[in-house]
């Protein structure tokens, strides 16, 4: 019995120990699970915090403040002072990156390169414009090598007998090619450069005439990529009808044409342009400054078989193909009407596709005419690309600078300032809007972006109350945007005008600025008049008379200075 009791006690002890071990195992298992859960939560916390940070968009401390305009202003001032555009633009980009990041080194580098340079070169619209630019460069090289440009120069030498005639022909061609400003700049430049060179017209003057017939003409042409852009910003209204009705009030564009004709017919030149024109006439120096990046761009041997048709046919083909490309991108062949297709067109896609087909047709044309062999045509591809490298570099940096200003809220700052200034100044509002548009487009280098910011504000202010003032104010938006775009060194149209004329970019900007500011001053006064009379039949004639009187005064002033210097 004692043994049995002892045995049972031993079994009971074993059972208790086993239960304790099982209990301990369960406790350990629960502890492990609890520890694992806690660790998982700890590890997830940074990821969740990072996701929350990404969900909440980063806003720099200088956003939508005056500091947002500092980077482009620095870049523009440096370019005009140092005459060095690449480094000036990059410094502006770098300042924008520093302001955005709060002076953090790593964030600055990331923003400048990843969001900036790489970002703008990854944008499909920008790439399409670069493709168009390169194809245009190749076609110009082809026309030069085929002898078309030289033949046209010989023809023009017989038919265009004066400097005034060469300049008027340039203006006329610029007005006729109203489809798109990029296309205008490069086409007019490639066609008229041999003619203006023959008559010793400086490259600075040629680039001014090209630039002044690009955006200012496109903004008053109902069938153009610019009309399509503007009509898209007028929400809740008939955009195309408003665009057409706004044309007589687009004083900067109309007075720019008056200015060009007056400069040529009255033989007026002033400011830095006068020096360039004097050097071209008296010394045969078309560039004036030592820096002439395009001076050797056309030193290839031209075919002796070339004739005028070898320039006219490719240009005509280019115009037709680009128009077809633009309406195709707008859905014309899918059933849309011509005007609707133009309104919906993508200029980047249309111009890139159209220029490519024109390039292929031109090669076939030259091969059939036997003015060039196939390998000579192919050798023009790298040569044309190299000729456009300066323009591509400047465009890329200008787009990057715009990306910096966008990320700092420059547009929001200017729009807010305009809204605050609008109250109680209804009759002065067109003139104020014109100045705001000039400043915004000058600082950002984009006129289309300026349309997008200012036009919706104007429509909201005047819709349903005063339709005439809404039309005048929308015109002031467009005119101010074109004026600022015309003056800005970082505007893509200004850059392409330099490329089309093969002129040093800073030379083009510094010589054009006094002319553009003269028209801007007269336009401002005209908008003051329009704000009170509210009719183009009074305001526009006043503006034209003021423009002509201003040119007469400038001419008399120039003649007086020359007479006093001779004494």
C-alpha positions as CSV (number, residue, x, y, z in Angstrom):
1,X,0.0,0.0,0.0
2,X,2.8,2.3,0.9
3,X,4.5,1.6,-2.4
4,X,1.2,2.2,-4.3
5,X,0.7,5.5,-2.5
6,X,4.3,6.5,-3.3
7,X,3.8,5.5,-7.0
8,X,0.6,7.5,-7.3
9,X,2.2,10.5,-5.7
10,X,5.1,10.3,-8.2
11,X,2.6,10.1,-11.1
12,X,0.8,13.1,-9.8
13,X,4.1,15.0,-9.5
14,X,5.0,14.1,-13.1
15,X,1.5,15.3,-14.2
16,X,1.9,18.6,-12.4
17,X,5.4,19.1,-13.9
18,X,4.1,18.3,-17.3
19,X,1.2,20.8,-16.9
20,X,3.7,23.4,-15.8
21,X,5.9,22.7,-18.8
22,X,2.8,22.9,-21.1
23,X,1.8,26.1,-19.4
24,X,5.2,27.5,-19.8
25,X,5.3,26.5,-23.4
26,X,2.0,28.2,-24.0
27,X,3.2,31.3,-22.3
28,X,6.4,31.4,-24.3
29,X,4.4,30.9,-27.5
30,X,2.1,33.8,-26.6
31,X,5.1,35.9,-25.6
32,X,6.7,35.3,-29.0
33,X,3.5,36.2,-30.8
34,X,3.1,39.3,-28.7
35,X,6.7,40.3,-29.3
36,X,6.5,39.7,-33.0
37,X,3.3,41.8,-33.3
38,X,4.9,44.7,-31.4
39,X,8.1,44.5,-33.6
40,X,6.0,44.4,-36.7
41,X,4.1,47.5,-35.6
42,X,7.4,49.2,-34.8
43,X,8.8,48.4,-38.2
44,X,5.6,49.5,-40.0
45,X,5.5,52.9,-38.2
46,X,8.2,54.5,-40.4
47,X,6.6,53.1,-43.6
48,X,3.2,54.3,-42.6
49,X,4.7,57.7,-41.7
50,X,6.4,57.9,-45.0
51,X,3.2,57.0,-46.8
52,X,1.4,59.7,-44.9
53,X,4.1,62.2,-45.8
54,X,3.8,61.3,-49.5
55,X,0.0,61.5,-49.3
56,X,0.4,65.0,-47.9
57,X,2.0,66.9,-50.8
58,X,5.2,68.8,-49.8
59,X,4.7,72.6,-49.9
60,X,7.9,74.7,-49.7
61,X,8.0,77.5,-47.2
62,X,8.5,80.1,-50.0
63,X,5.5,78.8,-52.0
64,X,3.3,81.5,-53.7
65,X,5.5,84.3,-52.3
66,X,7.6,87.0,-53.9
67,X,10.6,84.6,-53.6
68,X,9.1,82.3,-56.2
69,X,9.9,85.0,-58.9
70,X,13.5,85.4,-57.8
71,X,15.0,82.4,-59.8
72,X,13.8,83.6,-63.3
73,X,14.6,87.2,-62.5
74,X,18.2,86.2,-61.5
75,X,18.6,84.1,-64.6
76,X,17.4,86.9,-66.9
77,X,19.5,89.6,-65.3
78,X,22.6,87.4,-65.3
79,X,22.1,86.5,-69.0
80,X,21.8,90.2,-70.0
81,X,24.8,91.2,-67.9
82,X,27.2,88.4,-68.6
83,X,26.0,87.6,-72.1
84,X,26.3,83.9,-71.1
85,X,23.0,82.2,-71.3
86,X,23.8,78.6,-70.3
87,X,25.3,79.3,-67.0
88,X,22.8,82.1,-66.2
89,X,19.9,79.7,-66.8
90,X,21.5,77.0,-64.7
91,X,22.1,79.4,-61.8
92,X,18.5,80.3,-61.9
93,X,17.5,76.7,-61.9
94,X,19.8,76.0,-58.9
95,X,18.4,78.9,-56.9
96,X,14.9,77.6,-57.6
97,X,15.9,74.1,-56.3
98,X,17.5,75.7,-53.2
99,X,14.3,77.7,-52.4
100,X,12.1,74.6,-53.0
101,X,14.2,72.4,-50.7
102,X,14.7,74.9,-47.9
103,X,18.5,74.8,-48.7
104,X,18.7,71.0,-48.2
105,X,21.6,69.7,-50.4
106,X,20.1,66.3,-51.2
107,X,16.6,67.6,-51.9
108,X,18.0,70.4,-54.1
109,X,19.9,68.0,-56.3
110,X,16.9,65.6,-56.5
111,X,14.5,68.4,-57.4
112,X,16.8,70.1,-60.0
113,X,17.7,66.9,-61.8
114,X,14.9,64.4,-61.2
115,X,11.9,66.8,-61.1
116,X,13.6,69.4,-63.3
117,X,15.9,68.4,-66.2
118,X,14.9,64.7,-66.3
119,X,11.3,65.6,-65.8
120,X,11.1,68.1,-68.6
121,X,12.9,65.8,-71.0
122,X,10.5,63.0,-70.0
123,X,7.5,65.1,-70.9
124,X,6.0,63.9,-74.2
125,X,5.0,67.4,-75.3
126,X,8.6,68.7,-74.8
127,X,10.1,65.7,-76.6
128,X,7.8,66.2,-79.5
129,X,9.0,69.8,-79.9
130,X,12.6,68.7,-79.7
131,X,11.9,66.1,-82.4
132,X,10.4,68.8,-84.6
133,X,13.3,71.1,-83.9
134,X,15.8,68.4,-84.9
135,X,13.9,67.5,-88.1
136,X,13.8,71.1,-89.1
137,X,17.5,71.4,-88.6
138,X,18.0,68.4,-90.8
139,X,15.7,69.7,-93.5
140,X,17.6,73.1,-93.5
141,X,20.8,71.2,-93.9
142,X,19.3,69.2,-96.8
143,X,18.1,72.3,-98.5
144,X,21.5,73.9,-98.1
145,X,23.4,70.9,-99.4
146,X,20.9,70.5,-102.4
147,X,21.6,74.1,-103.4
148,X,18.1,75.2,-102.8
149,X,19.0,78.0,-100.4
150,X,21.8,79.3,-102.6
151,X,19.5,79.3,-105.6
152,X,16.8,81.1,-103.7
153,X,19.4,83.7,-102.7
154,X,20.3,84.2,-106.3
155,X,16.7,84.6,-107.3
156,X,16.1,87.0,-104.4
157,X,19.1,89.0,-105.4
158,X,17.5,89.7,-108.8
159,X,13.9,90.3,-107.5
160,X,14.6,91.8,-104.1
161,X,16.8,94.8,-104.7
162,X,16.9,96.7,-101.3
163,X,17.3,96.1,-97.6
164,X,13.8,97.4,-97.1
165,X,12.5,94.9,-99.6
166,X,14.3,92.0,-97.9
167,X,12.8,93.0,-94.5
168,X,9.3,93.4,-95.9
169,X,9.6,90.0,-97.6
170,X,10.6,88.5,-94.2
171,X,7.6,90.2,-92.5
172,X,5.2,89.0,-95.3
173,X,6.4,85.4,-95.0
174,X,6.1,85.5,-91.2
175,X,2.5,86.8,-91.5
176,X,1.6,84.1,-94.0
177,X,3.0,81.2,-91.8
178,X,0.5,81.8,-89.0
179,X,-0.2,78.1,-88.0
180,X,2.3,77.8,-85.2
181,X,5.0,80.0,-83.7
182,X,7.7,77.3,-83.5
183,X,7.1,76.4,-87.1
184,X,7.1,80.1,-88.1
185,X,10.4,80.9,-86.4
186,X,12.4,78.1,-88.0
187,X,10.8,78.2,-91.4
188,X,11.0,81.9,-91.9
189,X,14.6,81.9,-90.7
190,X,15.8,79.1,-93.0
191,X,14.1,80.7,-96.1
192,X,15.0,84.4,-95.5
193,X,18.5,84.1,-94.0
194,X,20.3,83.9,-97.4
195,X,18.3,86.9,-98.6
196,X,18.9,89.1,-95.6
197,X,22.6,88.1,-95.6
198,X,22.9,89.3,-99.2
199,X,21.6,92.8,-98.2
200,X,23.8,93.0,-95.0
201,X,20.9,92.9,-92.6
202,X,22.2,91.9,-89.2
203,X,21.2,88.6,-87.6
204,X,19.8,90.5,-84.6
205,X,17.4,92.4,-86.9
206,X,16.4,89.2,-88.7
207,X,15.7,87.4,-85.4
208,X,13.6,90.4,-84.3
209,X,11.5,90.3,-87.5
210,X,11.1,86.5,-87.1
211,X,10.1,86.7,-83.4
212,X,7.7,89.7,-84.0
213,X,5.9,87.7,-86.7
214,X,5.7,84.5,-84.7
215,X,3.6,84.8,-81.5
216,X,2.1,88.2,-82.3
217,X,0.7,86.9,-85.6
218,X,-0.4,83.5,-84.2
219,X,-2.3,85.2,-81.4
220,X,-4.6,87.0,-83.9
221,X,-5.0,84.1,-86.3
222,X,-8.2,82.1,-85.6
223,X,-6.8,79.0,-87.2
224,X,-3.6,78.4,-85.2
225,X,-2.3,76.3,-82.3
226,X,-2.5,79.5,-80.2
227,X,-6.2,80.0,-80.9
228,X,-6.8,76.4,-79.9
229,X,-5.0,77.0,-76.6
230,X,-6.9,80.2,-75.8
231,X,-10.3,78.8,-76.6
232,X,-9.6,75.8,-74.2
233,X,-9.2,78.2,-71.3
234,X,-12.5,80.0,-71.7
235,X,-14.7,77.6,-69.8
236,X,-18.5,78.0,-70.0
237,X,-18.3,80.3,-73.1
238,X,-18.0,80.0,-76.8
239,X,-14.2,80.1,-76.9
240,X,-13.6,80.5,-80.6
241,X,-16.3,83.3,-80.9
242,X,-14.6,85.2,-78.0
243,X,-11.2,84.7,-79.6
244,X,-12.4,86.3,-82.9
245,X,-14.1,89.2,-81.1
246,X,-11.0,89.8,-79.1
247,X,-8.7,90.3,-82.1
248,X,-9.4,94.1,-82.6
249,X,-8.5,94.6,-78.9
250,X,-5.2,92.6,-79.1
251,X,-3.3,95.9,-79.2
252,X,0.2,94.5,-78.6
253,X,0.0,92.1,-81.5
254,X,-1.5,94.6,-83.9
255,X,0.8,97.4,-82.9
256,X,3.9,95.1,-83.2
257,X,3.0,94.7,-86.9
258,X,2.7,98.5,-87.2
259,X,6.0,98.9,-85.4
260,X,7.8,96.5,-87.8
261,X,6.4,98.2,-90.9
262,X,7.3,101.6,-89.5
263,X,10.9,100.6,-88.6
264,X,11.5,99.3,-92.2
265,X,9.7,102.0,-94.2
266,X,10.9,104.9,-92.0
267,X,14.4,103.4,-91.6
268,X,14.4,103.8,-87.8
269,X,16.7,101.9,-85.6
270,X,17.6,102.6,-82.0
271,X,19.2,101.0,-78.9
272,X,21.6,98.1,-79.3
273,X,20.0,97.2,-82.6
274,X,21.3,100.4,-84.2
275,X,24.9,99.2,-83.5
276,X,24.2,95.8,-85.0
277,X,22.6,97.3,-88.1
278,X,25.5,99.9,-88.5
279,X,28.1,97.1,-88.3
280,X,26.2,95.0,-90.8
281,X,25.8,97.9,-93.3
282,X,29.2,99.5,-93.0
283,X,31.5,96.5,-92.1
284,X,29.6,93.5,-93.4
285,X,29.6,92.1,-89.8
286,X,26.3,90.4,-89.4
287,X,26.9,89.3,-85.7
288,X,28.7,92.3,-84.1
289,X,29.8,90.3,-81.1
290,X,32.8,87.8,-81.1
291,X,30.5,85.0,-80.0
292,X,28.8,83.6,-83.1
293,X,27.8,80.0,-82.5
294,X,26.1,79.5,-85.9
295,X,28.8,81.1,-88.0
296,X,30.1,77.8,-89.5
297,X,26.7,76.0,-89.6
298,X,26.3,76.3,-93.3
299,X,29.8,75.7,-94.6
300,X,28.9,72.5,-96.5
301,X,29.4,72.2,-100.2
302,X,26.1,72.9,-102.0
303,X,25.0,70.9,-105.1
304,X,25.5,72.8,-108.3
305,X,22.3,71.2,-109.7
306,X,20.1,73.0,-107.1
307,X,17.4,75.4,-108.1
308,X,14.7,77.4,-106.4
309,X,12.3,74.5,-106.5
310,X,14.7,72.6,-104.2
311,X,13.8,75.1,-101.4
312,X,10.2,75.9,-102.3
313,X,9.0,72.3,-102.6
314,X,10.4,71.1,-99.2
315,X,9.0,74.3,-97.5
316,X,5.5,73.8,-99.1
317,X,5.6,70.1,-98.3
318,X,6.5,71.0,-94.7
319,X,3.6,73.4,-94.3
320,X,1.1,70.9,-95.8
321,X,2.4,68.0,-93.8
322,X,2.4,69.9,-90.5
323,X,-1.2,71.2,-91.1
324,X,-2.3,67.6,-91.8
325,X,-0.4,66.4,-88.8
326,X,-2.1,68.9,-86.5
327,X,-5.6,68.3,-87.7
328,X,-4.9,64.5,-87.5
329,X,-3.9,64.9,-83.9
330,X,-7.2,66.8,-83.3
331,X,-9.3,64.0,-84.7
332,X,-10.1,65.4,-88.2
333,X,-9.8,61.9,-89.8
334,X,-12.0,60.5,-87.1
335,X,-14.9,62.7,-88.1
336,X,-14.3,66.0,-86.4
337,X,-14.7,69.3,-88.4
338,X,-11.6,71.3,-89.5
339,X,-12.0,74.1,-86.9
340,X,-12.8,71.6,-84.1
341,X,-9.8,69.4,-85.1
342,X,-7.5,72.5,-84.9
343,X,-9.0,73.4,-81.5
344,X,-8.3,69.9,-80.2
345,X,-4.9,69.5,-81.9
346,X,-1.7,68.6,-80.1
347,X,0.9,70.9,-81.7
348,X,3.8,68.7,-80.4
349,X,2.5,65.5,-82.0
350,X,1.2,67.2,-85.1
351,X,4.5,69.1,-85.8
352,X,6.7,66.1,-85.0
353,X,4.7,63.7,-87.2
354,X,4.2,66.3,-90.0
355,X,7.8,67.3,-90.2
356,X,8.9,63.6,-90.3
357,X,6.8,62.9,-93.3
358,X,8.0,66.1,-95.0
359,X,11.6,65.0,-94.3
360,X,10.9,61.6,-96.0
361,X,9.2,63.2,-99.0
362,X,12.0,65.7,-99.4
363,X,14.6,62.9,-99.5
364,X,12.6,61.0,-102.2
365,X,12.2,64.3,-104.1
366,X,16.0,65.0,-104.1
367,X,16.8,61.5,-105.1
368,X,14.4,61.6,-108.0
369,X,15.9,64.9,-109.1
370,X,19.4,63.5,-108.6
371,X,20.6,66.6,-106.9
372,X,21.8,64.5,-103.9
373,X,22.7,60.9,-103.4
374,X,21.3,58.8,-100.6
375,X,24.4,58.8,-98.4
376,X,24.6,62.6,-98.8
377,X,21.0,62.9,-97.5
378,X,21.9,60.7,-94.5
379,X,25.0,62.7,-93.7
380,X,22.7,65.7,-93.1
381,X,21.0,64.0,-90.1
382,X,24.0,64.5,-87.7
383,X,24.8,67.8,-89.2
384,X,21.3,69.1,-88.8
385,X,21.2,67.8,-85.2
386,X,24.5,69.6,-84.4
387,X,23.1,72.8,-85.8
388,X,20.2,72.7,-83.3
389,X,22.2,71.7,-80.2
390,X,22.5,75.3,-78.9
391,X,18.7,75.8,-79.2
392,X,18.0,72.4,-77.6
393,X,20.3,73.2,-74.6
394,X,18.7,76.6,-74.0
395,X,15.2,75.1,-74.4
396,X,15.9,72.4,-71.9
397,X,17.3,74.8,-69.3
398,X,14.4,77.2,-69.9
399,X,11.8,74.4,-69.4
400,X,13.7,73.3,-66.2
401,X,13.6,76.9,-64.9
402,X,9.9,77.0,-65.6
403,X,9.5,73.8,-63.6
404,X,11.3,75.4,-60.7
405,X,9.1,78.5,-60.7
406,X,5.9,76.3,-61.0
407,X,7.0,74.2,-58.0
408,X,7.5,77.5,-56.0
409,X,4.0,78.7,-56.9
410,X,5.0,81.8,-58.9
411,X,1.8,81.7,-60.9
412,X,-0.4,81.5,-57.8
413,X,1.4,84.5,-56.3
414,X,0.9,86.7,-59.4
415,X,-2.8,85.6,-59.8
416,X,-3.5,86.4,-56.1
417,X,-1.9,89.8,-56.5
418,X,-4.0,90.5,-59.6
419,X,-7.2,89.5,-57.8
420,X,-6.4,91.8,-54.9
421,X,-5.8,94.7,-57.3
422,X,-9.0,94.2,-59.3
423,X,-11.4,95.6,-56.8
424,X,-12.7,99.1,-57.5
425,X,-10.5,99.5,-60.7
426,X,-12.9,98.2,-63.3
427,X,-12.0,100.7,-66.0
428,X,-8.3,100.4,-65.3
429,X,-8.5,96.6,-65.2
430,X,-7.5,95.9,-68.9
431,X,-4.3,97.9,-68.5
432,X,-3.6,96.2,-65.1
433,X,-4.2,92.8,-66.6
434,X,-1.9,93.6,-69.5
435,X,0.9,94.5,-67.1
436,X,0.3,91.4,-65.0
437,X,0.4,89.2,-68.1
438,X,3.6,90.9,-69.3
439,X,5.3,90.3,-65.9
440,X,4.1,86.7,-65.5
441,X,5.0,85.6,-69.0
442,X,8.4,87.4,-68.8
443,X,9.3,85.7,-65.5
444,X,8.1,82.2,-66.4
445,X,8.8,82.3,-70.1
446,X,5.4,80.9,-71.1
447,X,2.5,82.6,-72.7
448,X,0.2,79.6,-72.7
449,X,0.7,79.2,-68.9
450,X,-0.2,82.8,-68.5
451,X,-3.4,82.3,-70.5
452,X,-4.3,79.4,-68.3
453,X,-3.9,81.5,-65.1
454,X,-5.4,84.8,-66.0
455,X,-8.2,84.1,-68.5
456,X,-10.4,82.0,-66.0
457,X,-10.0,84.8,-63.5
458,X,-11.2,87.4,-66.0
459,X,-14.2,85.2,-67.1
460,X,-15.2,84.8,-63.5
461,X,-15.0,88.5,-62.8
462,X,-17.0,89.7,-65.9
463,X,-19.2,86.7,-67.0
464,X,-22.8,87.7,-67.0
465,X,-22.1,91.4,-66.1
466,X,-20.2,93.2,-68.7
467,X,-19.4,91.2,-71.8
468,X,-17.5,93.9,-73.6
469,X,-15.1,94.4,-70.7
470,X,-14.7,90.6,-70.5
471,X,-13.6,90.6,-74.2
472,X,-11.2,93.5,-73.7
473,X,-9.7,92.0,-70.6
474,X,-9.3,88.6,-72.3
475,X,-7.5,90.4,-75.1
476,X,-5.3,92.1,-72.5
477,X,-4.4,88.7,-71.0
478,X,-3.4,87.5,-74.5
479,X,-1.5,90.7,-75.4
480,X,0.3,90.8,-72.0
481,X,1.3,87.1,-72.3
482,X,2.6,87.6,-75.8
483,X,4.5,90.7,-74.8
484,X,6.2,89.0,-71.8
485,X,6.9,86.0,-74.0
486,X,8.4,88.3,-76.7
487,X,10.7,90.0,-74.1
488,X,11.8,87.0,-72.1
489,X,15.1,85.3,-72.7
490,X,13.8,82.0,-71.3
491,X,10.8,81.9,-73.7
492,X,10.9,79.0,-76.1
493,X,9.6,81.2,-78.9
494,X,12.5,83.7,-78.3
495,X,15.0,80.8,-78.2
496,X,13.7,79.4,-81.5
497,X,13.7,82.8,-83.2
498,X,17.5,83.0,-82.3
499,X,17.9,79.5,-83.7
500,X,15.9,80.3,-86.9
501,X,18.0,83.4,-87.6
502,X,21.2,81.7,-86.3
503,X,21.8,84.6,-84.0
504,X,23.5,84.7,-80.6
505,X,20.6,84.4,-78.2
506,X,21.7,87.1,-75.8
507,X,22.2,89.5,-78.8
508,X,18.7,88.8,-79.9
509,X,17.2,89.5,-76.5
510,X,19.2,92.6,-75.8
511,X,18.4,94.2,-79.2
512,X,14.8,93.2,-79.3
513,X,13.9,94.4,-75.7
514,X,13.8,98.1,-76.4
515,X,11.5,97.5,-79.4
516,X,9.2,95.3,-77.5
517,X,9.1,97.6,-74.5
518,X,8.2,100.5,-76.9
519,X,5.2,98.7,-78.2
520,X,4.3,97.6,-74.7
521,X,4.2,101.2,-73.5
522,X,1.9,102.3,-76.3
523,X,-0.3,99.2,-75.8
524,X,-0.6,100.0,-72.1
525,X,-1.9,103.6,-72.9
526,X,-4.2,102.1,-75.5
527,X,-5.7,99.7,-72.9
528,X,-6.3,102.6,-70.6
529,X,-8.3,104.3,-73.4
530,X,-10.1,101.0,-74.2
531,X,-11.1,100.6,-70.5
532,X,-13.1,103.8,-70.6
533,X,-14.4,104.0,-74.2
534,X,-15.0,100.2,-74.5
535,X,-14.8,100.1,-78.3
536,X,-12.0,99.1,-80.6
537,X,-13.1,101.7,-83.2
538,X,-11.7,104.5,-81.0
539,X,-9.0,102.7,-79.0
540,X,-7.2,101.0,-81.9
541,X,-6.8,104.1,-84.1
542,X,-5.5,106.0,-81.0
543,X,-2.9,103.2,-80.5
544,X,-1.8,103.2,-84.2
545,X,-1.4,107.0,-84.2
546,X,0.6,106.9,-80.9
547,X,2.8,104.2,-82.4
548,X,3.6,106.2,-85.5
549,X,4.2,109.4,-83.5
550,X,6.6,107.5,-81.2
551,X,8.6,106.2,-84.2
552,X,8.8,109.7,-85.6
553,X,10.1,111.1,-82.3
554,X,12.6,108.2,-82.0
555,X,13.8,108.9,-85.6
556,X,14.2,112.7,-85.0
557,X,16.0,111.9,-81.7
558,X,18.4,109.6,-83.5
559,X,19.1,112.1,-86.3
560,X,19.7,114.8,-83.7
561,X,22.2,112.6,-81.8
562,X,24.1,111.7,-85.0
563,X,24.3,115.4,-86.0
564,X,25.6,116.4,-82.6
565,X,28.2,113.6,-82.6
566,X,29.5,114.7,-86.1
567,X,30.1,118.2,-84.8
